[in-house]
Amino acid sequence: MKSKLLGIIGWVVTIGFAIGVLGFAIFILFALLSEDDVANDDEPQEEMTAEVDMEVSEADIEEEVQEVNTDSIQSEANFMDTLHHMTHQKIHAEDKWGAIEITDERIDLMLETAKNSDFTHRDFYIEALTAWQNGDFSNAVEVHNYIWELKNGTVGRALRLYTEEEEQQYIDKYFR
């Protein structure tokens, strides 16, 4: 009886030890994977690919070439989405969802809407769109990333402005 009890206790201790070793191994594995993720986050953004992937399918961009009118941009959320989608014509990002062509009429409509609004980020919109109205799109990366951050973006941060050739390819692909 005593030897049976010692045998059972031996097996329980052995199984407990095995579970402990397995748990520790899993813990170490997750710790190592977590370190790799942190190390990858520390890499400079310049090392990310800067080539424009013009082979992105329409499903990837979920193209939303839509009409923009006063009714569709009355809420700040819709206004923000519209402005965000307009920036896609000017910026390079790994992923983009939505496309609205930048036209003088749209810029004027958006600027007028912002001026007549009580939007939380009204001053930012007016400053950005005034520059655009004057033909200066050098702020497009900043505008995109500002809105992207407000929307808690996790993928698709703008890395740089498109070159003139890249922008023309984008326009030809999605608006012509």
C-alpha positions in Angstrom: 0.0 0.0 0.0 2.8 2.4 0.9 4.7 1.6 -2.3 1.5 2.3 -4.3 1.1 5.6 -2.6 4.7 6.5 -3.3 4.3 5.5 -6.9 1.2 7.7 -7.3 3.0 10.6 -5.6 6.0 10.0 -7.9 3.8 10.2 -11.0 2.0 13.3 -9.8 5.4 15.0 -9.2 6.7 13.9 -12.6 3.6 15.1 -14.4 3.7 18.4 -12.5 7.3 18.9 -13.3 6.7 18.2 -17.0 3.8 20.7 -17.1 6.0 23.3 -15.4 8.8 22.8 -17.9 6.4 23.0 -20.8 4.8 26.2 -19.4 8.2 27.7 -18.9 9.2 26.8 -22.5 6.0 28.5 -23.8 6.7 31.6 -21.7 10.2 31.9 -23.1 8.9 31.4 -26.7 6.4 34.2 -26.3 9.0 36.5 -24.6 11.3 35.9 -27.6 8.6 36.6 -30.1 7.6 39.8 -28.3 11.3 41.0 -28.4 11.3 40.5 -32.1 8.2 42.6 -32.5 9.7 45.4 -30.4 13.0 45.2 -32.4 11.1 45.5 -35.7 9.1 48.5 -34.4 12.4 50.3 -33.7 13.5 50.1 -37.3 13.5 53.4 -39.1 10.6 54.0 -41.4 13.0 54.8 -44.3 14.0 51.2 -44.4 10.4 50.2 -45.3 9.8 49.8 -49.0 9.4 53.1 -50.8 8.3 51.6 -54.1 4.8 52.2 -55.2 3.0 49.0 -55.7 0.7 49.8 -58.7 -0.3 46.2 -58.8 -2.6 46.6 -55.8 -6.0 45.2 -56.7 -9.2 47.2 -56.5 -10.3 44.9 -53.6 -7.2 46.0 -51.7 -7.9 49.7 -52.0 -11.6 49.2 -51.8 -11.9 52.1 -54.2 -14.6 54.6 -53.2 -14.6 57.0 -56.1 -17.7 58.8 -54.9 -19.4 62.1 -55.4 -18.7 64.6 -52.7 -21.5 67.0 -51.9 -22.5 69.3 -49.1 -24.8 66.7 -47.6 -22.2 64.0 -47.5 -19.7 66.0 -45.5 -21.8 67.7 -42.8 -20.7 65.4 -40.0 -17.0 65.7 -38.9 -16.6 61.9 -39.3 -17.7 62.1 -43.0 -15.7 65.2 -43.6 -12.6 63.6 -42.1 -13.1 60.4 -44.2 -13.4 62.5 -47.4 -10.3 64.5 -46.7 -8.4 61.3 -45.7 -9.4 59.6 -49.0 -8.4 62.7 -51.0 -4.9 62.5 -49.5 -4.4 59.0 -51.0 -3.9 60.6 -54.4 -0.8 62.4 -53.1 0.9 60.0 -50.6 2.6 56.7 -50.5 1.4 54.3 -47.8 1.7 50.5 -47.5 -2.1 50.1 -47.5 -4.9 52.5 -48.5 -8.7 52.2 -48.4 -10.8 54.6 -50.3 -10.1 57.1 -53.1 -11.6 60.5 -53.8 -10.1 62.5 -56.6 -8.8 66.0 -55.7 -10.4 68.6 -57.8 -10.6 72.4 -57.4 -14.3 72.1 -56.9 -13.9 69.6 -54.1 -11.2 71.6 -52.4 -13.5 74.7 -52.5 -16.5 72.7 -51.2 -14.4 71.2 -48.4 -12.9 74.5 -47.4 -16.2 76.3 -47.4 -17.8 73.5 -45.3 -14.9 73.6 -42.8 -15.2 77.4 -42.5 -18.9 77.2 -41.8 -18.5 74.3 -39.3 -18.0 73.9 -35.6 -15.8 70.8 -36.2 -13.3 70.0 -33.4 -10.4 70.1 -35.8 -11.8 73.0 -37.9 -8.6 75.1 -37.8 -6.5 72.2 -39.0 -8.8 71.5 -41.9 -8.9 75.2 -42.9 -5.1 75.5 -42.8 -4.6 72.3 -44.8 -7.3 73.0 -47.5 -6.2 76.7 -47.9 -2.7 75.4 -48.8 -4.3 73.0 -51.3 -6.4 75.7 -52.7 -3.2 77.6 -53.4 -1.7 74.5 -55.1 0.5 73.5 -52.2 0.1 69.8 -51.4 3.4 69.5 -49.5 1.3 68.9 -46.3 -0.5 65.8 -47.6 1.6 63.4 -45.6 1.0 65.4 -42.4 -2.8 65.7 -43.2 -3.1 62.0 -43.9 -1.2 60.9 -40.8 -3.0 63.4 -38.6 -6.4 62.0 -39.6 -5.0 58.5 -39.6 -4.0 58.9 -36.0 -7.3 60.5 -35.0 -9.0 57.4 -36.5 -6.6 55.1 -34.5 -4.9 53.8 -37.6 -2.7 50.8 -37.3 -1.8 50.1 -40.9 -1.3 52.5 -43.8 0.7 55.3 -42.3 1.8 57.7 -45.1 5.6 57.5 -45.6 6.1 60.2 -48.2 4.6 62.2 -51.0 4.2 60.5 -54.4 6.4 61.7 -57.2 4.6 63.4 -60.1 4.8 60.1 -62.1 3.5 58.0 -59.3 0.6 60.4 -58.7 -0.3 60.3 -62.4 -0.2 56.5 -62.4 -2.6 56.6 -59.4 -5.0 59.0 -61.1 -4.9 57.0 -64.3 -5.6 53.8 -62.5 -8.4 54.9 -60.2 -10.0 58.0 -61.8 -9.7 57.6 -65.6 
